[in-house]
């Protein structure tokens, strides 16, 4: 049984960091220096696999942003405007999306000027990430929410303080729909009780519904999550928090390019969010399948493979070149089977024999320990 987790209040740390950034800029001006700040370089050349922790992470390279610089002045001004607006959100206790932030700032230069502060949201999004990286915070800490894209069921009770009200959510009593995972599972959210032996992450919502109908989570005392495809930040953060409670994490996806990517983004983190991987990645995660080696144990699956697409083959070849994957011989062997046979397998195929076999498969894989690292 996992231990109860408590939460601390919300806005104090991010607010203090934003105020500190502003004070540093003001101090530069008072000393007649060009206002500036540093942000980590987020290009691939500064992303590394940190073997001791098992995640992709940013290196030490930093970029200096300064106001008195022809190529940086506008970007510097835009960043300061974003920081100021985020500070106001925290002070008001209000939330919005990154799209809402864009519209709050789009016309900030005034109606009499024939120029917008931001012409496209593609300008503001990377600057939000710059602030996340330079202040060591997540956008959710700034009261910025993202799309909800994950569902959970199981013996888990959560206390959620939001919008001036408090709600108690029992994930074991959400019926066929489950509890929709919010983008922020940290601020104002508290785990009252998590009574489970492990966490099962199922790539597809349809398979999650199949297992939920069978009450798999109840019969096997687990937390059942579907990211509904690629896992959102909120879903990855929830998985990380459950792993911190010492719950084993098992991931169940297709044996194809997208399924592999979903697993490794959960396990080692993604390259584009390398600056957040310490709070999003779960190196402890293990891969249940489906795998091509399952064909040796389940004869009926041999008739249910499908032809791998070029993107699957290319992805398999790329994965073999990644040192954090190539160090696992089990993964190299699986990828070699895909490359040799040019076949792939969907998790839905497990229903080919009988609908309830999906649960039997998962249970057998976990109990036998036949999982990939």
N, C-alpha and C positions, 0 to 999 in steps of 0.2 A: 504494500500500500504506500502510495506516495504521500509525502508530508504536505501539510497545509502551507501555502505561500501567502505572504502579505504584501501589499503594495504601498508605496509612498506617494505623496502628492507630487503631482504633475508638473506644474509650470515653473517652479522655483529655479531648477538647474538650467533649463534652456533660456529662461528669461535673464538669469544672471550672465550667461555666456554671451547673449546678444548685447546686453548692456556693456559688458566688458569689451566686445568688439567695437562698439560705438565710442567708448571712452578712449581706446587706443587710437582711433582715427582722429578724434578731437585733439588728443595730445600731440599727434603728428602735426596738425595744423597750427596749434599754439606754438610749437617749436619751429615753425616755418619749414617743415619738411613736407614732402609730397605724401599725402595719406596713402597707406598701403596695408596689405595683409597677405599672409601666406596660405596657400591651399595645396594639398597633396596632388601630385600629378597622377591623373587617373587613366593614362594611356596603357596599352598592353606592355610597353617596355618597362613599366613600373609595377607590374603584377606578377607575383611569385607564389609558388606553392610552399607553404610553411609546414614542413614535415612534422615538426614537434607538436603542432596543434591540429594538423590535418585539414587545413583550409587554404583557399586562395586568399592572398592578402596583398595590400599595397606595400611597395617599398618605401624608401626614405626620401625619394625625390620630391621636392616642393617647388611650386611656382609662385613667384611674387607678383601680386596684382597691385598696380599703383595708379593713382588718379592722373598725375601729370605725365602722361605717356599717350602719344597719338593713337596707338593701336589698342590701348587698354582703358582709356578714359570712359567710354560709354559702358563697357562691361562692368567697370568698377562702380559707376553710378547706378547701374541696374542692380548690382548685388547689394549695395547699401539700401536701395529702395525696397528690395525684397526683405532684407533683415529688419527694416523699420516696420514693414507691414506685418511680418511674423510676430514682432514684439507686441503690436497692437492686438493681434488675435489672442495671444496669451493673456494679456491684461484684461481683455473682455471676456475671456473664457469661452470663445466661440471657435467653431471648426469650419473648415471649408476644404475643397479639393484643390489640386494644383491648377485645375482649370479656373476655379473661382478666384484663386490668387492672381492668375494672369489677367482676368478681367478687372480685378481691383486696381491693378497697376497700369493697364494698357494706356489710359488717357491721362496719366499723372502729370504730364508736362503742361497741361492746361489747354483750354479750348482755343486760345488765341495763337497757339503755335502749331505750325503745319508739320508736326512730327510726333509720333507716339513714342512712349518709353519702350514699349515692346510691340513689334509688328506681328510676331507669331509666337505661339506658346513654346515652340522649339528653342526660342531664345531664353525663356525663363527657366525651363526645366533643368538644364545642366547647371544653372547658377544655384538652384535649390540644392542640388547634389554637392556643389562646391561648399556650401554652408554646412551641410551634413558632415562632409569629410573634414573640413577645417575645424569645426566645433565638436567633433566626435559625438554627434547626435543623429537620431533618425528623424525623417520629416514628420512622423507621427508625434514626436516630442514638440514640434512647432504647431500642433493642432491642424496639421494637413492630413486629410484622410485620402485613401485610395479605394478603388473598387473592391467590394467584398466578393471573394471568389473561392471560398472553401466552406465545407460543411462537416460537422462533427456530431457523433452520437456516442454515448457511453456514460459510465458512472463518474460524472464530473459535475461539481457544483461551483458556480462562479458568481461573485458579487460584482455588479457593474454599476459604477457611479458615473452618470452621464447626463448632461443637460439639466443639472440641478435635482435629479431624481436618482434613486437607488433601486436596482432590480436584482433579484436572485434568479439565476438561470440554472435549471437542472437539465443537463444534456441527455439524461436517460428518459426524459419525458417530453420529447419534442416530436414524437410521432414519425410519420414517414418522411417529413421534410428535414429533420435534424436542426441543429443550431447553426445559423450562418455566421462564419468567423469574421469579425470586424477587422479593419485594417490596423487598428491599434489595440493590442492585447496587453499593453503595459500600463498606461496611464489611466488611473481610476478603475482598474480592473484587478480583482483579487480572487485567487483560487482558494475557495473555502474547503473543498475536499476533492481529492482525485483518488478513486479507489479502483485501480486497474493493475494488471500484470505487465502489459505492454501496450504499444501504440501501433496500429496498422494504418498505413497511408496507402490508399487505393487511387490509382491514377484517374479512372473514369467514374463519373457520377452514376452511370448506369450500373456498374459493378458494385458501387457503394450501396445503391438502392437494393440490389439483389441480396447483399449481405445483411443489410439493415432489416429487410423483410424477414430474413431467417433468424433475426436477433443474434447474429454472430457475436456481436460485442457483449451481449448479456451472457450467452452460453460459455464464452471463452474469456470473460472478464477483461476486455480490452477497450481502448479508446479507438473508435473507427473514424478516420478522417478521409475525405476526398478533396484534393486541391482543384478538382475539375479541370485537369490538364496541368499546365505549368503552374507551379505553386506561387501564389501571391506572397508579398512581403509579410502580411499578417499571418498567413498560414505557416510560412517558414518560421516565423518568430514563435508561434504557438508550439510547433514541433520542438524547437530549441528549448523552450521553457519546460515542456514535458520531459525532455531528455535530462534537463537539469534536476528533475525530481527522481532521477535514476531509473526511469522507465525505458526498457529496450525499444528501439524504433525500427520497424520493419516497413519496407517500401515495396509495393506491388504494382508493376507497370507492364506495358507491352514490351516485347522484345523487338524494338525498332529505334530509329534515330530519336524520336520524340520521347519515348519512354526512358531511354538511357539518359537523355539530357535532364529530364525531370528528376531522376534519381540523383545524378551528380550535382545538380544545382542545390538539392536539399542537403547532400552530404558535404561537399567541399565549398559550396557557395558558387555564385556566378561571377564571371569576370567584370561585368558592368557594375556590380554591387560589391566589388572587392573591399571597399572601404567599410562595409557593414557586415562582412561575413562573420566576424567574431560574435555577433549577436543573432545572425540568421542561419548560419551553417550548422549542420549536425554531423560531425565526423563519425559519431558512434552508429549511425544508421547502417542497416544491412539490407541487402537486396534479396527479396524472396523469389522474384521471377516476374513474368514468365521468362524461361531461358530455352535455348535450343537443346540443351542437354536434357530437358524434360521429356523430349521425344523418346529417350531410352527407357523412361520409367512409366510412361503413359502412352500405350500403343495407339489409342484412338486419335491422339494429337498429330500423328504422322500424316493423316489425311487432311489435316486442317491448317497446314502451313500455307502461306501465300508468298508470292514472289517479292523479294526485296526490291525497293526502288533505288534509283541511283543515289538519292539523298541518304538512304540507309547505308549503302556501301561506302559512300564517302565519309559518313559519320563514323562508321566502324574503323576505317583506316585512320582517321584523325585521332580517335580515342586511343588507339594503340600507340600513338606517338606522344601522348601526354604522360609525363613521368609519374604523376599521381595515380594513373590507371595502370600503366605498364608494369608497375612494381607488384601488381596482383596477378599471379599466373592464372588464377581462376577466370579473371576477366579476359585475359589475352586468349585463353582457350575458347571461351564463349564467342568472342568476336571473330576468331579464326573460323569457327563453324559457320557463322553468318557469311563470311567472305568466301568460304569454300562452296557452300551450298547455294548461296544467293537466295536464301529463304528467310522469312521472318515469321513471328508468331504473335498473335494478339491475345491479351488476357481473356477476351470474350470467348475464345475458342474452348476454354475450360467448361463452358456450358454445353458443348457439343454432345456429350454423353448424357448428362442430366443437369438440370438447372442448379441443383443444390451441391454439385460437385465442387464449385468454387470454394465454398467454405471448407470442405474436406481437404482440398489441395493446400490451402493456406495453413490449416491446422497441422497437416502432415509435415509441411516444410519447416515450420517453427519447431515442432516437437522433435524432428529428426536432426535439426541443425543444418539442413542442406540449404544454406543461404550463401550469397556472395558478399565479400567485404565491400 
